[in-house]
Amino acid sequence: MDTIIRIGSIPDDCGVLIEFNIPNTNKRIDFLITGKDENGGSNFVVVELKQWQEARATPYKDVVITFVGHGERTVAHPSYQAYSYNTFLVDMNTSIQQNRIGGHACAYLHNYQPKRNEPLLEQHYMETVLKAPIFFKHDVRKLQDYIASKVGRGNGTEVLKHIENGEVRPSKELIDCVVGLLKGNDEFILLDDQKVAFEAIMSICESSRDKTVVMVKGGPGTGKSVIALNVFGKLLQGKKNVRFVAPNAAFRNVMLETLVKNDPRQRVRVKNLFMGSASLWECRDNEFNVLVVDEAHRLKNEMAYGYKGDNQIEDIISSSRIVIFFVDDRQRIRPEDIGSSDEIARIAKKYNADLHEFSLDAQFRCAGAKDFIAWVEKALQIDSSARTTAWDRESFDFRIYSTPNKLFKAVKEKNDEGFKARLVAGYAWDWTSLSENNDRAQILDVSMPEYDFAMPWNQRTKSELWAILPNGLEQIGCVHTIQGLEFDYIGVIIGNDLRYNRATGKVEAVWNEYKDKAGKKGLKNDPVTFNALVKNIYRILLSRGMRGCYVFCRDKNLRDYLQGLYDSKLEYADYFVEENNSALWAAEGGHGKPEDKNSYSI
C-alpha cells in the first residue's frame, strides 16, 4: 500500500490507520485512509488486503474457498469482508455519524492473477462486489483512481481523529431497523411465562445502578432465545450499547437469518450486533452497557480452539455493567464448556455483582410435553430421580424405528408435507475434512452397511446455516449445527457411541465409538464426565422437535430398552437385571428386592 499511495499522487495530508482494531471485536482493518473528495466531503476508505493466489466459488452468496491456515477453508468473499467492516464503522461509530463522514470499501488481492472466468467475479457475488470493488495484481492504476476519488483532496487528519476517538454505539437508524424486524416477526412473540420473565428482566435493567448479573435457567423449549431476542431489542430501543452474544456460530447465524428473513438486505448491518464469545477477552472493563448471552452453557475455558483468554464468563462479566445469561446446565457437551449456573454465580460474586436468578418451567417445544423431556432424562439415565408421567401422545409423536432407512423415510415424509424436519446424529462416525474435497457434503460418512444406508454429514461450506438450507434434509446434522434450534419433526440416529449394557442395566457412552476428539479430550480416565457429556448431546438432539421425535438406535439393546420404556404404561420405570439378564419393570412405589419378582409388574 505504501507504493500504491506514493506513486498514486495521493496527498501527504491524508490520514492512514494500519491494522486498525474494529472496536468491540477481534477483527482488524488492514488499511484505512481518510481525506476529502473533490466536493469537500469527508470520507474514509477501508482496504482489505489478501495474499491469495487463487480461490474457488461456492453456490452461496459471499462465501468462497481458498487456501489459508495450512489448508483449504470456507471464508468470506474479500469484498464482503471489506464491506462488512465499512458497515460496522458507519453504523456503530458515533463520531462518523455525527460528522457525516462517508464510508467506502474495497479489496486488493496483490498476488492474484484473475482467470478468464474468475470465480471471485461470478454473478452471485456481484451485488457485493459493486458495493466494495475488488482489485487484482495488475489493477494498480484502478485502485489508485478509486482511492483518489474518495480522498484525493487530502486534509484527512481531522477525519482520522474522529474515527479513532469515536464512541462505539449503535446508530439510531440501526436501532430502528432491528426493532422493526422484531416487530414484524411472529417467531419472536412472547407467550405467557415468557412475557413475565421479560418484564422482570427489563425492570432489573432499568433500575440497576451497579454491576449486575441476571441468570435465566431453563431446559429445552422453555423459550430462552425468544426472551433473549426481545430483551436485546428493547434495550437497543432504549439506546443502550448492547450486543447479543452466542458462543455457537450455527445458532447465532440462524437467529440472525430468522430475524432478517423479512428484509435480507439488512443482514450485514444487523450482524454487527451479534457476537461470538471468543472476542471479548480483550475488551475494556464495562465497555458495554448490557450483554445478552444466549446458550451460555457453551461458554469456554482456555482449552477452546482459537480462544486466547482463560474464562469466557469472566471476560463477559468484566466487559459489561449488566450481563443477562440464558443457561441450561444439561447442555454442556465438551470438556471446555464451563457455562454452568454455579460458575456464573461464582464469577458474579468475584466481581461483587448483584445476582438475580430466574427459572423457566413452561414448555413451548415438544407440543408442550415437559414430561417428554423428563422421560428422555430418565431413559438416558441423566436424572434417575425424574418422576415422569405419560405425555399426550396424540399431541407429540414419538416413534422408534428398526432401521435408519425407515427413519429417514418418515422424516422426509414430514418435510414433504410442509413441516420443518431434519435428520441428526450423535458424533459416532468420522467426518471427512474440507481439504479432502468434502466442502459440499460429497462424502457419505454416516455409513451403516448392515442396513445399506449411507448419508453425508452436513456440509462444511455454510455449515452454520445447514438447519435452514433447502438441501439440509439430504444431509445429517450434528449437535453443533442444531443446538438451540428447533423443528417441527426431528429424526435422531443414536450411534454406537451410546449403548445399553444388559448386564448392568446401564446406558453407557463408548469411548472408541465417539469420534469428537475435542469432545473427549482429557476424559480417558474420567468415565463419569465422559458419559455425562455424550448423554447431554443426545438429550439435546432428542429435544429439538416441537411436534414429533423419531429415533433409530444402532445398538439393538438400546433400541429394545427404549421401546420397552415407551411401551410401558407405568408412570415411571426402573430397570434392573436378573441373573439370566431378563429385564423387569418396577411399578412406581414398588418396594421389593430385585430378586423378589412378586414385588414388581412385568
N, C-alpha and C positions, 0 to 999 in steps of 0.2 A: 504493500500500500504506500510505502514511502516513495517508491519510484512512480507509481500511478499519480500521486498528488504532486510531486515536484515537477514532472515533465508535462503535467496537465494544466499548467498555468492556474492552479487553484491558489487564491490569495493566502499570504502567510498569516493573516489575522483570522483565519477560520479556527474554530476550536476543535480539538481532537481528544477523544476518550478511547483508550485501548484496554481491552479485557475488562470492560465496564460491567460490574456485577448488577444484574437486574434486582432491585430491592425485593426482599421477602422471598427470594428464590435462590436456588443454587446454580442458576444459569448466568452465563456471561456473554455480552455482546463483543464480538471480536474487534470491531472498529466502528466508531461513530464520529461523524464530522458535523459541525454546526456552522451556520452562517446565514447570510441573507440572499434572497434571489433578486432578479433584476427589478422587481416591483417593490423591493424593500421589505418583503415579508420574511419573518424569522423561520428558519427550518433546521431540521436535522435529518441525516441520512444514516440508517443502520446498514452496515455491510457485513454479511455473513460469509466468512472465508472457509473454503473447503479444499483439502489437498487431494480430493478424489481424482481418479483417472478413468473410472467407468462406473456405471450404475445400471440396474435393471428396473424396469417398470413393474408395478403390481396393478391389479384391477381396481385398487382402492384409491380414492381421492387423497392426494397429498402424502402418500406413503410409497417409498421406494426401497430397493435392496442394494446395498453396497458393502464393500469390504472395509470394516473398521474394527478395531479392538481384536485383532488376530483372527477374524472370521467374518463371514457374511452375516449381516444383520438387517432387520427391517427398521428403517429410520424415517424421520420426517423429510419430505422434499425440501431442499435448501431454500426455495422461495417461500415455502410455508413457514419455515423456521424464522427467516428474516421478517416476514410479515407479522408473525405472532409476537415477536419481540417489539416491533414498532407499535402494534396494537396495545400491548401491555403498557408501554410508556405513555401513550396518548390517553388511555382510559384511567390509568392509576397514578399518574404524576400530577399533583395539583398545580404545580408551577407551570407545566406545559399547558394545562387547561386555561389557567388564569391569564397567561401571557400570549395566548393564541399562537403557539408555536406549531408549525406544521410538521408532521412526521412522515418520513418516506423510508423505503427499504429496498435492498437488492441483495443478490448473492453473487459471489465471484469465485469461480472454480478455476484457479490459475494454472492447474496442471492438466485440465480436462480438454481433450480434443473431441468435439462432438461428432457423432456418426451421421450418416446420411439420413437415417430415420432415428433421430436421437430420442432415447427413452424418456429423458427428463422433460422433453417438449411434447409428449403425447397429449392428445386432445383433452383428456380428463384432468390434466394438470394446468391447463392454460388459464383457467379463471384465476388461479392464484399467481401464476407467472405474470399475468398482466398487472397485478397489484404490486408484485415485488419482482422486477425483471431479473433474469439470470444471465450472467456474463461468463464466457468461457475463455480459454487460454489466449486466443488471438483477438479477443474483444476489448483490448486495452483502450482504444480510442472511444469506443462506445461507452465504456464505463466512465471515462473521464468526462465525456459530454454530459452523461446523466448526472454525475455529482455536481458539475459546474452549473447545470440548470437549476439546482436547488440551493446551492450555497456560493455561487460564483462571485457574489459581491462582497464576500468576506464579512468582517465585523461580527465574528461568531463567539467572541469571548463571553459576552454577557449572556448569550443564549446557552452556552456551555454551563455557566454557573447556575442558571435556572434549572437545567436538567439535573445537575449533580446535587443540588440542595433542595429540590422539591420534595414536599411531604407526600408519602405514598398513601393514597386514599381513593376509593372508587369514585369515579365522576358521577354527577347527577344523571347523566344520560345512561350510564351503565346500570345504576341503581334502578332507574325507571324500567330499563329493559328486563332485568331479572324479575322484578316484581310483576311486570306484565306477563312474563312467561309462566310464573307460578299461578297467577290468577286464571290463566287460560288453560290450565292443565288439570283434568279430572283426577289424574293419578295421585295428586298431592293434596286432595281434600281430606281434612281432619275429621275423624269419626269418634264419637263417644269419648272413651278414656283418653284417646289421643289429644282431643281438644283440651281436656282437663290438664294433662301433663304440659301441653304447650303453654297454656295461660300461666301455670305455676312457674315454669322456667322463665317466661318473659318477665314476670313480676320480680323474680330474683335479679335478673339482668338489669332491670330499670332501677332497682333500689340499692344495688351493690355499690359500695364505695371502696372496698378493699379487695385484695386478690381473692378470687372466688373460684371454686371448682364445683361444678354440678355433675353428678354421675347418675345416668339413667340406665337402669338394668332391666333387661327383658330378653326373653327367649325368641326363637324364630317366629316370625309372623305377628309380633306384638306391635308393629308399626313404628319401630325406632327411626327408620330412614325418612318416613313421611313427616314425623315430628321434626327431625333434624333439618330437613329442607325448609319447612315452614318457619322454624326459628331463625335460620340463616336469612331468609327473605325479609322477615320482619325487622331483624337487626340492621340489615342493609338499608331498609326503608328509613330507619332511624339515624342514618348517616354514620353508622359505626364502621370502623376499619375492621372488617370481619372477613374470615375465609372459611371455606368448607374443606375439611381435611379428611382424607380417607387413605389408609395405607395400601389397600388393594387397588391396583390400576384398573382392573376389569370392572369392579364395582363402581369406581369413580367415573369412568368413562361412560358406562351405561346410564348412570344417574344424569350425567351431563347431556347425553343424547336424548334421554327421556324429557329432560327439561326444555330442550330447544327444538323438540320434534315439530312444533307448530311454526317455527321460524328458524330453520337450519342456518340461515345467514349470520345468526348471532353467535354461532358456536365458538369462533375464535375469541370473541370478546368475553363471553361468559366463562370460558375455560380458564381465564386468568384468575378467577376467584376460587378455583378448585385446586387443591394442593395435595401432593403426596406427603408422607410424614418424614421422609429422609432428609428433606431440605431445611428443616427448622433448627438443626443443631448449631448453626452459626448466627442465629438471629439475636438481636439485642434484647435485653430484659424489657418486658412489656411493650414490645414493638407493635403488637396488635391490641385492639380493644377487646375483641372476642374471637376465639377459635371454636368452631363447631366440629367435633371429631366423631365421625360415624365409624362403625366397625372397629372400635378402639381395641378390641381383643387381639387385633393383628399388629399392634404396635410392637416395635422390635428392640432388641438389645444389640450389643456390639457384634454379635455373630452374623447379623444380616449382611448379605452381599451388597456392596456399594454404599453402605452407610458408614459415615465417618465419625459418628458420635458414640455414646455409651448407652444411653437410655432415652428412647423417643418420648416417653411420658414426661420425663424431666425437661427435655427440650421444649415441649409444648407448654407445660405449665409455666416455665420461666419466661417464655416469649410472649405471653398474653395475660392481660389483667383478669379476664374471665375465660374459663375453658369449660365447655359442655361436652362430656364424654358419653357416648352411647355404647354400651358394652354387654356382651353375653359371655360369661365365664366359661361356657362349654363349647365355644367356637375357636379355642386355641388349637392350632393344628401342627405347629412346628416348635422345636426347642427354643427358637429365637423369639417366639411370640410371648410377650410379657404383659400384655394389656389386661391384666386381671383387676377386679374391683379392689382387691387387697393392695395391689401395687399402686394403683391410682390413689387410694386413700393414704398410703404411706408417704408418697411424694407430696401430696397436698399438705400433709402435716409438716413435712420438712420445710415447705415454703410458707408455713403459717397461714395457709389459705382457709377461708370459710368453706366448709364442705357441706353440700346438700345432696341427699340421695333420694331417688325415686325408683319405684319398681313397677314395671308394666306387666299386667297379667292377662288382659283381654286379648283373645286370639283373633287375628284378622286374616290368617292364612289357614290352609288345610280345612276350608269350609267351617271355620270356627272351631275346629276339632282340637282343642287344647289336650284332650285325652289321647289323641293320636300321638302327639309329641311325647307325652308321658309314657305311652305304650312303647314307642321307639326306644326311649331311655331305659325302660325296664327290659325290653327284649335284648338290647345290646349290652345289658348289664353295666350301664353307665351309672344308673341310680337304682340300687337294689331296694331302696325304701319307697320308691314311687308306687303310689296306690292308684291303679288305673281302673277306669270303668269303660265299658264298651262305648265307642264313639258312634255317632249317627252314620251308619254305613251307607245309607242312601244319599247322604249329602257329600260324603267323602269316600271316593272309590279307591280301595287298596286291593291289589292283586299280586300274587306270586306266580311267576311263570317258570315252566320247566326247561325252557331253552332261551338263549339270548335272541334267537330269530323271532320267536313268538313275542318277546318283549318289544323288540324294535317295531314289529308289525303293529302292535297295539298302540304304541306311541305315535307312529306315523298316521294311523287312522284318526287319532285325535287331532293331529296337526292338520290333516286334510279336511277335517270338519270345521276348521276355522279357529281352533283353540291354539294357544301358545303352548307348545310341547317340545321338550328336549330330552336327549339321552345322555346320561352322565355315568361315570365310573370312578371307583377308587383307583389310586395310583399303583395298580398291580401289574402293569405292563411297561416296558421301556418305551421311551419317547424319542424317535429319531430326530436328530438336530437339524437346524436350518441349513448348516453347511453341507449336510448330506442330501441336499435337494428336497427338502420337506417343507418349503415355505407355504404351500397351499394344501397341505394335508394329502400329499400324494401317496404316502406310505401307510399301509394298513397295519398299524402297530398293535391294536387291540384284537388279538387273534386267539380264537379257540377252535383249533382244528377238529376236536371231537364233536363239534356242532356245525362244522362247515360254516363258521362265522368269522368275519374279519372286517373291521372298520378303522378309519384313522382317528387319532386324537384331533381335537380342534386345531385348526390351522395356526401356525406361528405368526403369519402375517395378519395383522389386525386381530390378534387373539383376544385382546381385551374387549372386543365388540362381538365375539362369537355368539353370545347369548341373543343378539338381535339381528345378526346377519341372515339373509334369506336362505343361504345354504347350510345354516347351522345344524339342521336336523340330520344332514348326511355325515356329521362328524360327532365324536363323543367328547363331551365336555368334562372338565375336572373341577376340583373344589376351588382352584384359583380363578377360574373363569365364571364361577357361578355363585360364590359366597356373597351373601347379601341380597341376591336377586330372587325373583320368584316367577313361576309359570303357572298355567292352568293345570298342566299334567307334567309330571316328571317320571322318567324311566331310569332306574338305578341298577347298574351292574355291580354286584358285590364280588370282587375278585378273590383269588386265593390268599390275599393278604389278611382276610378275616375268615376264621373257621370256627366251627363248633366242635369242641372236644367232648365226645360222648363219655369218655372215661371219667372226666372231672366235672362235666356239666357246665363248662365254662366257654364263653365266647372269647376267642383269643386272637390277637394280631400275630402275624407270621413274619418274622424278620426278613428272611430271604425272598419273600414274595412281594414285599413292599419296596417299590423302586425309587422313591423320592429320597435321594441321598441327603439333601438338606433337611428333609423331614425326620430323619432318624440319626442325624449327626450327634455323636456323643452319648447315644442311648443304648449301645450294645449291652451294657451291664445294668441297665435300668428298665427292666421289662414293665414295671408299673406305669411309668410315664409313657413309654412307647405304646403300650396297649391303650392308654387313655387318649393319646393323640390320634391314633388310627380310628378309634371308635368315634371320636369327635368329628372326624371327616365324614363318616357315614351318617352320623346324626344330621350334619348339615345337608348332605345330599338328599336324604330321605325327607327333609322338611321343606323342600323348595316348591312343592305343588300346592295350589290353592283348591283344586277340585279333586285331584287324584294322584296317587303314587303307585307305580308299577315296578316290581322288583324281580331280578333274577340273581340267584346265588350260584357261583361256580362250585362251591363246596356243598355237596348234597346233604351232608349232615346239618349244615347251617340252614339250608333250604327247608328240610324236614322240621327242624326246630322252630323256625319262624312260622311255617304253615300250621304246626301244632298249636303255637300260641294264638295265632289268628283264629283258628277254628274253635278254640276253647270258648265256652260260654261263661266262664267264670269271671268274676270282677277283676281278679288278677291272679297270676300264676307264679309258682316257684318250681324250678326244675331241679330234680335230683336224679341220681342214678343208682339202681340196684347192682348187685354183683354181676348179674347177667346183662348189664348195660341197657335194660329196658327203662324207658323214661315214664314217670308218673307225674300227674298234675296234683298239686296241693291246693285244695279249696281254701278260700280266704277264711281265716280263723281256725284252720285245722291245727290240731295240737298233738299229733302222733310223732313218733320217731320214724325215720326213713324206712326202717325195716318192718314197721307196723303198717302193712298195706291197708288194713281196715280203717285207718285214720284218714285216708285220702280217697278222693274221687278220681277214677281213671277216665 
